[in-house]
Amino acid sequence: MSLVDTTDGVLMLGAYGWAFMKPIRKLYYNMTITAVSVVVAVVIGGLEMLSLNGDQLGLTESGGFWGAVGDINDNFGVVGYATIGIFLLCWLGSVVLYKFKGYDDLEVDTFGGV
């Protein structure tokens, strides 16, 4: 668990360092990473809820839907690695899209025309 948290922290430090170099990057990256964080939180919360419901209702059959939910819940380390991978792909995708759309070439007036 600490390896996953450390890796995630280093990854986020690098990503936020890249994003804070320019205001438009910060806005664009923060919108992207917030959306991804919401999706990841809903998926993990949903898996936890399904697992708890399956345990309480005695639906822990081997195989099938409830078996798959139980297997995923028993291997949450893999879910942690997948989460790191998702954040890494989003950062890389953000950088590529940012460069492709030419946002680095935009002039940003930080003082509102003063």
N, C-alpha and C positions, 0 to 999 in steps of 0.2 A: 504494500500500500504506500509506503513512504517513497519507494522508487517511482511509482506512478505519479504521486503528488509532486515530487521534485522535478521530474521530467516535464510535467505540465506547467510548473512554475517557471522553469527555464524557457520553455517554449513561449509562454505568454509574455515573459520579460522581453524576449527578442521581438515578438510581434508588436507589442506596445511601443517598444523603442523605435521600430520602423514607422509606426503610425503617427507618433508625435512629432516627426520631423516637419510636417506640413499640416496646416489646419484642415485642408480638404481630405487628406489621408486619414486624419483622426476621425472626422465625421463619417467617412465612407467605411472605414474599418470597424468603428464602434457599432454602426448599424448592422454590419455583417455579423460580427461576433455576438452581438446581443441576440439576433435572430437564431443563430446556431445554438447558443446557450439555452434559449427557451425550448427549442426542439429537443435537445439532449435531456434537459430536466424533465420534460413531459414524458419522454420515452422511459427514462429510468424510474420516474415516479409511477408510471403505468405498469411497468414490469413488477415493481414492488407491490403495488395494489393487487395485480392479478395473482401474484404468488401468495399473498396473504389470504385473498379470497379463496383460492384453490385449496390451501391448507385448512382453512376453517370449514369449508364445505366438503372436505374429503374428496376432492377431485384430482388427487395426485396420481393418476394412472400412469403407467409407463407407456411412452409413445403418445402420439396424438398431441393436441394443442396444449393440454395441461402438463404433459410430460416435458414438452419443449420449454414452457415457461419455467418449470422447476429446474431444468438443466441450465438455463440461462441464469437463473437466480443463484444456483450453486456455483457458478463460475463468473462472479462479478468482476474478477481481475481482468478477464478478457474484455468485458464491457469497458473497463477503465482504459485499457490499451486502445480499444476502438475509439473511445472518446478523444484520446490524445491524437490519434490518427485523423479524426474528423477535424479537430481544430487546426492541425498542421495542414491538411488539404485546403481548408478554408483560407488560411493565411496565404498559402501559395497561390490559390485561385484568386484571392484578392489582389496580390501583387501583380499577377499576370494580367488580370482584367484592368487594373489600374494603369499599367503600362500600355496595354493595348488600346484603351480608350483615350490615352494621352492626357490624363489628369495632371501629370507632372509638368506639363507645358502651360497649364492655366495660371494666370496671374491672380493672386488673391490680395484684395485690398483689405487689410486688417483694421483700418481706421475709418471705414465707411465713407471714403472720398474726401477726407480732410487733408 
